[in-house]
Protein backbone atom coordinates (compact mmCIF):
# COMPACT_ATOMS: atom_id res chain seq x y z
CA UNK A 1 0.00 0.00 0.00
CA UNK A 2 1.11 3.54 -0.77
CA UNK A 3 0.93 5.94 2.20
CA UNK A 4 0.91 9.75 1.95
CA UNK A 5 0.95 12.24 4.82
CA UNK A 6 -1.17 15.34 4.18
CA UNK A 7 -1.01 18.75 5.83
CA UNK A 8 -4.19 20.37 7.13
CA UNK A 9 -4.83 23.70 8.89
CA UNK A 10 -2.36 22.75 11.60
CA UNK A 11 0.38 23.72 9.13
CA UNK A 12 -0.63 27.35 9.73
CA UNK A 13 -0.72 27.09 13.52
CA UNK A 14 2.75 25.51 13.47
CA UNK A 15 4.38 28.45 11.71
CA UNK A 16 7.17 29.59 11.60
CA UNK A 17 8.54 26.04 11.95
CA UNK A 18 6.46 24.83 8.98
CA UNK A 19 7.40 27.68 6.65
CA UNK A 20 10.22 25.43 5.43
CA UNK A 21 8.77 21.92 5.85
CA UNK A 22 5.61 19.81 5.99
CA UNK A 23 4.22 19.12 9.46
CA UNK A 24 5.49 15.54 9.31
CA UNK A 25 9.11 16.76 9.20
CA UNK A 26 8.80 18.20 12.71
CA UNK A 27 10.83 16.35 15.33
CA UNK A 28 9.02 15.28 18.51
CA UNK A 29 10.82 12.79 20.71
CA UNK A 30 13.78 11.08 19.03
CA UNK A 31 12.23 10.83 15.56
CA UNK A 32 10.34 13.13 13.23
CA UNK A 33 6.64 12.40 12.75
CA UNK A 34 7.43 11.07 9.26
CA UNK A 35 10.15 8.77 10.58
CA UNK A 36 7.70 7.36 13.13
CA UNK A 37 5.19 6.51 10.38
CA UNK A 38 7.90 5.01 8.17
CA UNK A 39 9.03 2.67 10.92
CA UNK A 40 5.56 1.57 12.04
CA UNK A 41 4.30 1.10 8.47
CA UNK A 42 7.63 -0.35 7.29
CA UNK A 43 7.57 1.84 4.20
CA UNK A 44 8.65 5.26 2.90
CA UNK A 45 5.76 7.71 3.06
CA UNK A 46 5.54 10.83 0.92
CA UNK A 47 3.85 14.21 1.51
CA UNK A 48 0.99 16.36 0.28
CA UNK A 49 1.90 19.87 1.39
CA UNK A 50 2.01 23.51 0.25
CA UNK A 51 2.72 24.04 -3.45
CA UNK A 52 6.02 25.85 -2.92
CA UNK A 53 7.35 22.94 -0.82
CA UNK A 54 6.44 20.24 -3.32
CA UNK A 55 9.71 20.36 -5.25
CA UNK A 56 11.58 19.21 -2.14
CA UNK A 57 8.80 17.17 -0.53
CA UNK A 58 7.17 15.24 -3.36
CA UNK A 59 3.99 13.18 -3.23
CA UNK A 60 3.99 9.72 -4.80
CA UNK A 61 0.64 8.43 -6.09
CA UNK A 62 -0.33 4.87 -6.96
CA UNK A 63 -3.52 3.06 -7.99
CA UNK A 64 -4.66 3.00 -4.34
CA UNK A 65 -3.44 5.35 -1.64
CA UNK A 66 -3.98 5.82 2.06
CA UNK A 67 -3.72 9.49 3.06
CA UNK A 68 -2.85 10.19 6.70
CA UNK A 69 -3.13 13.40 8.70
CA UNK A 70 0.50 14.51 9.15
CA UNK A 71 -0.22 16.12 12.54
CA UNK A 72 -1.03 12.76 14.09
CA UNK A 73 1.67 10.75 15.83
CA UNK A 74 1.20 7.05 15.08
CA UNK A 75 0.60 4.20 17.48
CA UNK A 76 -0.03 0.51 16.87
CA UNK A 77 -3.82 0.65 17.33
CA UNK A 78 -4.11 3.58 14.91
CA UNK A 79 -1.90 1.86 12.33
CA UNK A 80 -4.07 -1.28 12.54
CA UNK A 81 -7.24 0.77 11.97
CA UNK A 82 -5.70 2.61 9.01
CA UNK A 83 -4.62 -0.63 7.34
CA UNK A 84 -8.23 -1.87 7.49
CA UNK A 85 -9.56 1.05 5.42
CA UNK A 86 -11.29 0.21 2.17
CA UNK A 87 -11.47 2.43 -0.90
CA UNK A 88 -13.33 5.72 -0.27
CA UNK A 89 -13.51 5.16 3.50
CA UNK A 90 -12.54 7.83 6.05
CA UNK A 91 -11.24 7.25 9.57
CA UNK A 92 -12.22 10.05 11.99
CA UNK A 93 -12.11 10.97 15.66
CA UNK A 94 -14.62 13.57 16.89
CA UNK A 95 -14.84 15.10 13.41
CA UNK A 96 -11.08 15.18 12.84
CA UNK A 97 -10.01 13.29 9.72
CA UNK A 98 -7.22 10.88 10.61
CA UNK A 99 -6.90 8.95 7.36
CA UNK A 100 -8.74 8.01 4.16
CA UNK A 101 -8.24 5.66 1.23
CA UNK A 102 -8.47 7.03 -2.32
CA UNK A 103 -7.71 5.99 -5.87
CA UNK A 104 -4.96 7.75 -7.81
CA UNK A 105 -7.11 10.47 -9.43
CA UNK A 106 -8.91 11.35 -6.18
CA UNK A 107 -5.61 11.42 -4.28
CA UNK A 108 -4.01 13.74 -6.85
CA UNK A 109 -6.98 16.12 -6.54
CA UNK A 110 -7.22 15.80 -2.75
CA UNK A 111 -8.27 18.87 -0.72
CA UNK A 112 -8.37 18.32 3.05
CA UNK A 113 -10.89 21.15 3.48
CA UNK A 114 -13.44 19.53 1.16
CA UNK A 115 -13.75 15.83 1.99
CA UNK A 116 -17.16 14.64 0.81
CA UNK A 117 -16.86 10.89 1.28
CA UNK A 118 -19.80 9.49 3.25
CA UNK A 119 -18.19 6.22 4.40
CA UNK A 120 -16.87 7.53 7.70
CA UNK A 121 -15.71 5.44 10.65
CA UNK A 122 -14.97 6.59 14.19
CA UNK A 123 -11.60 5.61 15.65
CA UNK A 124 -12.08 4.27 19.17
CA UNK A 125 -8.51 4.62 20.39
CA UNK A 126 -6.33 7.49 21.58
CA UNK A 127 -3.58 9.38 19.77
CA UNK A 128 -1.37 12.46 20.04
CA UNK A 129 -1.94 15.42 17.72
CA UNK A 130 0.61 18.20 17.17
CA UNK A 131 -1.60 21.27 16.70
CA UNK A 132 0.53 24.12 18.03
CA UNK A 133 4.23 24.94 18.27
CA UNK A 134 4.22 24.51 22.05
CA UNK A 135 2.90 20.94 21.69
CA UNK A 136 6.36 19.98 20.43
CA UNK A 137 8.11 20.55 23.76
CA UNK A 138 5.02 19.88 25.90
CA UNK A 139 4.62 16.36 24.47
CA UNK A 140 8.32 15.66 24.04
CA UNK A 141 8.70 13.60 27.22
CA UNK A 142 5.99 11.15 26.19
CA UNK A 143 7.44 10.84 22.69
CA UNK A 144 11.02 10.28 23.85
CA UNK A 145 9.75 7.40 25.95
CA UNK A 146 7.70 5.92 23.09
CA UNK A 147 10.55 6.26 20.57
CA UNK A 148 13.11 4.88 23.04
CA UNK A 149 11.08 1.72 23.65
CA UNK A 150 10.45 1.24 19.94
CA UNK A 151 14.04 1.87 18.78
CA UNK A 152 15.79 -0.18 21.46
CA UNK A 153 13.50 -3.21 21.77
CA UNK A 154 15.55 -6.40 21.51
CA UNK A 155 18.81 -4.51 21.02
CA UNK A 156 21.96 -4.22 23.12
CA UNK A 157 23.38 -0.83 24.10
CA UNK A 158 27.05 -0.03 23.67
CA UNK A 159 28.80 -0.26 27.03
CA UNK A 160 29.18 3.08 28.83
CA UNK A 161 32.70 4.08 29.91
CA UNK A 162 33.43 3.68 33.62
CA UNK A 163 34.62 7.31 33.75
CA UNK A 164 30.93 8.28 33.87
CA UNK A 165 28.57 8.34 36.86
CA UNK A 166 25.50 6.40 35.75
CA UNK A 167 22.07 5.92 37.33
CA UNK A 168 19.30 3.62 36.07
CA UNK A 169 21.60 2.08 33.46
CA UNK A 170 18.73 -0.04 32.12
CA UNK A 171 17.05 3.17 30.90
CA UNK A 172 20.09 4.40 28.96
CA UNK A 173 20.86 3.31 25.40
CA UNK A 174 24.03 4.20 23.50
CA UNK A 175 24.39 3.65 19.75
CA UNK A 176 27.59 2.68 17.93
CA UNK A 177 30.23 5.39 17.62
CA UNK A 178 28.94 7.51 20.50
CA UNK A 179 31.48 8.96 22.95
CA UNK A 180 30.74 9.74 26.61
CA UNK A 181 33.40 10.53 29.18
CA UNK A 182 33.34 11.96 32.71
CA UNK A 183 29.63 12.82 32.63
CA UNK A 184 26.70 12.27 35.01
CA UNK A 185 23.78 10.45 33.42
CA UNK A 186 20.51 10.19 35.35
CA UNK A 187 17.35 9.22 33.41
CA UNK A 188 15.37 10.23 36.52
CA UNK A 189 12.51 7.88 35.75
CA UNK A 190 12.67 8.61 32.01
CA UNK A 191 15.13 7.58 29.32
CA UNK A 192 18.43 8.70 27.85
CA UNK A 193 19.13 7.87 24.20
CA UNK A 194 22.58 8.63 22.75
CA UNK A 195 22.53 8.36 18.96
CA UNK A 196 25.13 7.17 16.48
CA UNK A 197 28.40 9.16 16.66
CA UNK A 198 26.96 11.55 19.26
CA UNK A 199 29.26 12.92 21.95
CA UNK A 200 28.83 14.02 25.57
CA UNK A 201 31.91 15.93 26.67
CA UNK A 202 33.46 15.95 30.12
CA UNK A 203 31.62 17.55 33.01
CA UNK A 204 28.17 17.38 31.42
CA UNK A 205 25.24 16.67 33.74
CA UNK A 206 22.11 15.07 32.29
CA UNK A 207 18.79 14.53 34.03
CA UNK A 208 16.50 12.75 31.59
CA UNK A 209 14.64 12.26 29.51
CA UNK A 210 17.19 13.16 26.83
CA UNK A 211 17.36 12.23 23.15
CA UNK A 212 20.60 12.92 21.30
CA UNK A 213 20.33 12.26 17.58
CA UNK A 214 23.12 11.28 15.20
CA UNK A 215 26.38 13.24 15.54
CA UNK A 216 24.94 15.70 18.06
CA UNK A 217 27.23 17.08 20.77
CA UNK A 218 26.91 18.20 24.38
CA UNK A 219 29.74 20.64 25.06
CA UNK A 220 31.93 20.73 28.18
CA UNK A 221 29.96 21.19 31.40
CA UNK A 222 26.52 21.28 29.79
CA UNK A 223 23.53 21.01 32.14
CA UNK A 224 20.52 19.30 30.57
CA UNK A 225 17.08 18.81 32.08
CA UNK A 226 14.42 16.65 30.44
CA UNK A 227 12.54 16.32 28.35
CA UNK A 228 15.05 17.57 25.79
CA UNK A 229 15.83 16.51 22.22
CA UNK A 230 19.04 17.49 20.47
CA UNK A 231 18.61 16.96 16.74
CA UNK A 232 21.27 15.57 14.38
CA UNK A 233 24.55 17.48 13.98
CA UNK A 234 23.60 20.02 16.66
CA UNK A 235 25.97 21.36 19.33
CA UNK A 236 24.58 22.33 22.72
CA UNK A 237 26.14 23.89 25.81
CA UNK A 238 25.04 25.80 28.89
CA UNK A 239 21.72 25.07 30.62
CA UNK A 240 18.82 23.56 28.67
CA UNK A 241 15.43 22.50 29.99
CA UNK A 242 12.60 20.80 28.04
CA UNK A 243 13.66 21.92 24.56
CA UNK A 244 13.57 20.46 21.07
CA UNK A 245 16.42 21.42 18.74
CA UNK A 246 15.34 20.20 15.31
CA UNK A 247 18.81 19.66 13.82
CA UNK A 248 21.97 21.28 12.42
CA UNK A 249 21.75 24.07 15.01
CA UNK A 250 24.11 25.36 17.68
CA UNK A 251 23.80 26.70 21.20
CA UNK A 252 27.40 25.96 21.97
CA UNK A 253 27.99 28.28 24.95
CA UNK A 254 26.66 29.20 28.37
CA UNK A 255 23.20 30.67 28.74
CA UNK A 256 19.72 29.31 29.50
CA UNK A 257 17.21 27.88 27.01
CA UNK A 258 13.95 26.52 28.38
CA UNK A 259 10.60 25.21 27.08
CA UNK A 260 11.58 26.10 23.54
CA UNK A 261 11.72 24.79 19.97
CA UNK A 262 14.62 25.70 17.68
CA UNK A 263 14.56 25.00 13.93
CA UNK A 264 17.41 23.93 11.65
CA UNK A 265 20.54 25.98 10.85
CA UNK A 266 20.04 28.28 13.84
CA UNK A 267 22.77 29.71 16.04
CA UNK A 268 22.26 30.94 19.60
CA UNK A 269 25.02 33.37 20.62
CA UNK A 270 27.11 33.00 23.78
CA UNK A 271 25.37 33.94 27.03
CA UNK A 272 21.97 34.21 25.35
CA UNK A 273 19.09 33.60 27.77
CA UNK A 274 15.37 33.18 27.36
CA UNK A 275 12.67 33.64 29.95
CA UNK A 276 10.24 30.73 30.20
CA UNK A 277 8.15 32.07 33.10
CA UNK A 278 6.48 35.46 33.47
CA UNK A 279 7.23 37.53 36.58
CA UNK A 280 3.57 37.36 37.59
CA UNK A 281 3.35 33.60 36.83
CA UNK A 282 0.52 34.27 34.38
CA UNK A 283 -0.40 32.17 31.35
CA UNK A 284 1.98 32.69 28.44
CA UNK A 285 0.65 33.94 25.09
CA UNK A 286 2.37 33.26 21.75
CA UNK A 287 2.09 34.93 18.37
CA UNK A 288 -0.50 33.22 16.15
CA UNK A 289 0.12 33.64 12.41
CA UNK A 290 -3.45 32.63 11.59
CA UNK A 291 -5.13 35.38 13.60
CA UNK A 292 -2.30 37.91 13.51
CA UNK A 293 -2.43 38.33 17.28
CA UNK A 294 -1.19 36.64 20.43
CA UNK A 295 -2.96 33.45 21.48
CA UNK A 296 -3.32 31.75 24.85
CA UNK A 297 -1.18 28.64 25.26
CA UNK A 298 -2.61 27.36 28.54
CA UNK A 299 1.00 27.11 29.74
CA UNK A 300 2.81 28.75 32.62
CA UNK A 301 6.18 27.77 31.16
CA UNK A 302 6.85 28.69 27.53
CA UNK A 303 10.06 30.10 26.06
CA UNK A 304 11.32 30.62 22.51
CA UNK A 305 10.08 29.36 19.15
CA UNK A 306 12.66 29.99 16.41
CA UNK A 307 12.30 29.22 12.69
CA UNK A 308 15.05 27.84 10.43
CA UNK A 309 18.22 29.84 9.62
CA UNK A 310 17.70 32.40 12.39
CA UNK A 311 20.61 33.66 14.49
CA UNK A 312 21.13 35.77 17.58
CA UNK A 313 24.25 37.54 18.85
CA UNK A 314 25.96 37.25 22.22
CA UNK A 315 24.04 38.25 25.35
CA UNK A 316 20.68 38.29 23.56
CA UNK A 317 17.69 38.30 25.93
CA UNK A 318 14.40 36.76 24.83
CA UNK A 319 11.23 37.46 26.75
CA UNK A 320 8.75 34.78 27.79
CA UNK A 321 6.86 33.44 24.80
CA UNK A 322 8.95 34.88 21.96
CA UNK A 323 8.39 33.78 18.36
CA UNK A 324 11.21 34.32 15.85
CA UNK A 325 10.54 33.66 12.16
CA UNK A 326 12.79 32.24 9.45
CA UNK A 327 16.19 33.84 8.71
CA UNK A 328 16.02 36.56 11.35
CA UNK A 329 19.22 38.09 12.72
CA UNK A 330 18.92 39.47 16.26
CA UNK A 331 21.55 41.36 18.24
CA UNK A 332 22.11 44.19 20.71
CA UNK A 333 21.15 44.95 24.30
CA UNK A 334 17.69 44.89 25.79
CA UNK A 335 14.69 42.65 25.11
CA UNK A 336 13.55 42.57 21.47
CA UNK A 337 9.79 42.35 20.95
CA UNK A 338 8.26 38.91 21.40
CA UNK A 339 7.24 38.51 17.77
CA UNK A 340 10.12 38.91 15.34
CA UNK A 341 9.04 38.45 11.70
CA UNK A 342 11.00 36.36 9.23
CA UNK A 343 13.94 38.08 7.50
CA UNK A 344 14.23 40.76 10.17
CA UNK A 345 17.58 42.32 11.12
CA UNK A 346 18.06 44.18 14.40
CA UNK A 347 17.04 44.08 18.03
CA UNK A 348 15.36 46.01 20.85
CA UNK A 349 15.96 49.33 19.08
CA UNK A 350 14.12 48.19 15.96
CA UNK A 351 14.36 46.00 12.87
CA UNK A 352 15.07 46.39 9.18
CA UNK A 353 14.59 43.86 6.39
CA UNK A 354 17.25 41.17 6.02
CA UNK A 355 17.88 41.11 2.26
CA UNK A 356 17.48 37.74 0.56
CA UNK A 357 20.88 37.84 -1.17
CA UNK A 358 22.56 38.30 2.24
CA UNK A 359 20.48 35.42 3.62
CA UNK A 360 21.79 33.17 0.85
CA UNK A 361 25.39 34.21 1.51
CA UNK A 362 25.18 33.26 5.18
CA UNK A 363 23.19 30.05 4.57
CA UNK A 364 25.73 28.83 2.01
CA UNK A 365 28.58 29.27 4.50
CA UNK A 366 26.69 27.69 7.40
CA UNK A 367 25.46 24.67 5.43
CA UNK A 368 28.83 24.09 3.78
CA UNK A 369 30.29 23.51 7.25
CA UNK A 370 28.07 20.40 7.41
CA UNK A 371 28.98 19.43 3.81
CA UNK A 372 25.50 20.36 2.55
CA UNK A 373 24.92 22.66 -0.39
CA UNK A 374 22.35 25.44 -0.48
CA UNK A 375 20.83 24.31 -3.76
CA UNK A 376 18.29 26.06 -5.95
CA UNK A 377 15.41 24.18 -4.34
CA UNK A 378 16.35 25.55 -0.92
CA UNK A 379 16.81 29.04 -2.36
CA UNK A 380 13.37 28.89 -3.98
CA UNK A 381 11.75 27.88 -0.68
CA UNK A 382 13.47 30.69 1.22
CA UNK A 383 12.54 33.17 -1.52
CA UNK A 384 8.89 32.13 -1.30
CA UNK A 385 8.94 32.44 2.51
CA UNK A 386 10.53 35.88 2.12
CA UNK A 387 7.58 36.97 -0.04
CA UNK A 388 4.98 35.13 2.06
CA UNK A 389 6.17 36.79 5.26
CA UNK A 390 6.50 40.31 3.82
CA UNK A 391 3.25 41.49 5.42
CA UNK A 392 4.60 40.90 8.94
CA UNK A 393 7.64 43.14 8.34
CA UNK A 394 5.61 46.26 7.54
Helices and strands as residue ranges (DSSP letters): E 2-6, H 10-13, G 17-20, G 23-25, H 33-41, E 46-48, G 51-53, E 64-69, E 72-73, H 76-83, E 89-93, E 96-103, H 104-108, E 119-122, E 128-129, H 133-138, H 140-152, E 165-167, G 169-171, E 172-174, E 179-180, E 184-186, E 192-194, E 199-200, E 205-207, E 210-212, E 217-218, E 223-225, E 228-230, E 235-236, E 239-247, E 250-251, E 256-264, E 267-268, E 273-274, E 285-288, E 293-296, E 304-306, E 311-312, E 317-318, E 322-324, E 329-330, E 339-340, E 344-347, E 350-353, H 356-368, H 376-388, G 390-393
